[in-house]
Amino acid sequence: MRDSPTRSTPSPRASGKGLHQAIRDQLRDEIRSGVLPPGTPLRQDALAARFESSRIPVREALRQLEAEGLVNHQLNCGTVVASMSTEQICELLDIRVALECHAAKLAVPNMVGSDFEAMEAILAAYSASDTITEWAEHNRRFHLALSAPANNRRLRRMIEEFCLNTDRYTHVAMSAATGKDRPQADHYRIVEACRARDVATVVRLLEEHILETKRELLARARLQEEQDADPAFSY
């Protein structure tokens, strides 16, 4: 395992947030983007030095990240960036279906022109992007923009938490398997149904879109198990 980055970091005090919130948000972004991969130790003294703070706000930031499932505390290892099993990721994807489809039911009737424009701008950036990291970020932004017109901040925060907790584990593998064209086609069909105010179709397309990720993930895990059991195995 490698230690957390020691590169130059903008001072959290400049963000206008509480210090522990700024540290939490910075670490969350780095976990989400893969800068801090699963298993990376997050030592309080090193983080305090990096953020020019005491250990108290660092400890609170790590506590909140643990509550989000992004880090965990391991005996003899301290706090590390969390990893997840395929089963755990699939459970979160099931929760995403429930949360995002409910949000869509609330959101579609409230959508106005600026909502459609915002989603289409994200998809245009998605199409123009060249890296899996960029695809993951645009995918995350699209799903949040889709749920935003539900006008339910608590629901949005829950969706964001579960998006973050699944995308960082699944997007590289899924993008390698499917590329970006198939998910992007799903996104455009969802926006088209939103414009038509067809709530039932939006919900159906969104559920299928998320469950396809789950099926791909399970298929890849199954194939990996077969290859591990028999190295000579191949399709």
N, C-alpha and C positions, 0 to 999 in steps of 0.2 A: 504494500500500500504506500502511496505517496502522500506527502503532506499537502495541506491546502496551499494555494498560490501565495507567493510573497511579492508579486509584482506590484507596481505602484497602483494605488487605489484612490479615487477621488474621496475627499473627506466627507463622511456621512453628515457632518455638521452643516454642510452647505445645502443639504436637501430640504431643510425646513421641517423634517420629521423628527420624532424622538430618536435618540441615538440607537436604541435597541431595534426600533422599527427599520431604520436605515440599514443597519447591519443585517438584519433578517432579510430585507428585500434584496440586498446585494448578493447574499449567499444563495437565496432562492433562485435568483437569475442565473447564477453560475452553476447551480445544480441542474436547473432546467435545460440550460444550453449544453451541458456536458463538460464544461470547464472543470467541474468537480464531479467525476464519475463515481458510481457506487463503490463503496469501500474506502473512499478517501477519508483519512482521519481529520477531524476538526478540533484542534487543540486550542483550548481557551487562551492560554498565554500567548500563543502565536497569533491568534486572531486579535487579541487585545492590542498587541504591538502593531499589527497591520492597520487596524482602524484607529490607532492612537486613542485608545479608551482604556478604562478599567475592565476587569473581568466581569463586572456586574451586568452591564448591557449585553455583553457577549453571551453570558449565561442565559439571560432572558431571551435573546434572539434564538439561541439553540433550543430552548424549551419550546418556543412557538413553532419552530421548524419540526421538532419531534411530534408535536400535536398534529401537524399537517401530514405526518408520515414521510417527510423528506429526509430525516436523519433518525438514527437510533443510538442508544447507549449500549455498548457491549462491555461485558466484564473483561477487565485487563486491557481494553483497547480504548476506552473513553468513547466520545461521540464520533460516529462515522456517517458518511452519506449512505442512506439506506439502499439496499437492494431488494428486489421482489421476485418471488417465484411466478411461474406462468399462471398458477392457480390464483394467486393474489391479484395479478394484473387483470385476469378475466373477471374476477369479482368486481373490481373497480370499473371495468367496461360495462358490466351489467348495471351498476349504479349510474354511470354516465347516461345510459339509455333512458333510465327512469327520469333523471333530473333534466336532461336536455330536451326530451320529448315533452315533458310537462311545461318547460319554459317556452318551447315552440308554440304550444297551444295558447299560451298567454300572449306571446309576442306577436304572432302574425297579424291578428286583428288591429294591433297598435302601430304597425309599420307605416312609415311615410317615405317620401321620395329620398330623403337624406339617408335613411337606413339602407335602402337598396343600393344607393350610390356608394356607401361605405363598404358594404359587402363586396360589391363588384370591384372596387379599388383594391381591396385586399386580394381578391382572386387574380386581378391583373398582375399584382406584385408577385403572387405565387407562381403564375405562369412564367414570369420573367426571371425568377430566381434560379440559381445554378447549383446550390448545395443543399444537402439534406437538412442541415441545421436551419437554413432559411425556410425550407418547406415546412418544417415543424413549427416555426414561429408564425408563419402565415396561416397555417392550419389552425393553430391555437387562437389567433386573432379572429379568424372567420367564425369559429364556433362561439366565441364570446360575443361577437357582433350580432350573431343570429339570436342569441338569448337576451341581449340588452333591452329590446323593446318590451320585454315582459315587465319591466319597471319594478323588479323585485331584487333589491340589492343583496339580501341574504342568499337567495337562490343563486344569483350570479356568482357570489363568492364560493358557494359550494361547487358550482360547475367549474370554476377556475381551479379550485383545489384538485378536483378529480381529473381535469384535463392535464394539469401539471404532473400529477402523480402517475398518469399512464403514458403520456406522450414521450417522456424522457426515456422510458424503457422500450417502447414499441416502435417509435417512428423510424429509427435507423433500420431495424429489421424489416419493417413493413415497406418502407420506401425502396429498400433493396429488392424486395420481392415483387412489388407492384409498380414501381416508378411513381410518377406524380400524375400521369394522365388519367388513370381510372378514378382516383380520389377527386381529382379536379372536375372531372365530368359529373360526379355525384354532386359536388358543390354547386355547379351551375344549374343542375336540375332542381336542387333545393331552392335556389334563389328564384328560378322561374316559377315554381309553385308558390313561393311567398308573394310574388308580384300578382299572381292570380287569386290570392287570398284563399288558397285551397289548403286549409289547415290539415285535413286528413292526409293529403298527399305529402305535405311537408313532414309530418310525423312519421309516416311510413318510410319515406326516403331516408330520413335522419336515422331511424332505428336500424334500417338495413345497412347504412353506411358505417355505423359504429360496430354492428355485429359482424360485418365483413372483416374488420380488423381483428376481432376475436377469433373468427374461424381461421384466418391466415396465421395468427399467432399459434393456435393449437396445432395446426398442420405442420408448422415449422418445428414446434417442440416435439411432435410425434416423429418427424423425420430425423431429428437430431438423436432421439432415443434409439431409433432403429440403427442409425449409423454408429452410435456408441456401442451398441450391443454386437454389431457385426461390421467392422471397418470396411469389409469388402462390399457391403450393401450399397446399392445406388439404384435410382429409378432409371 
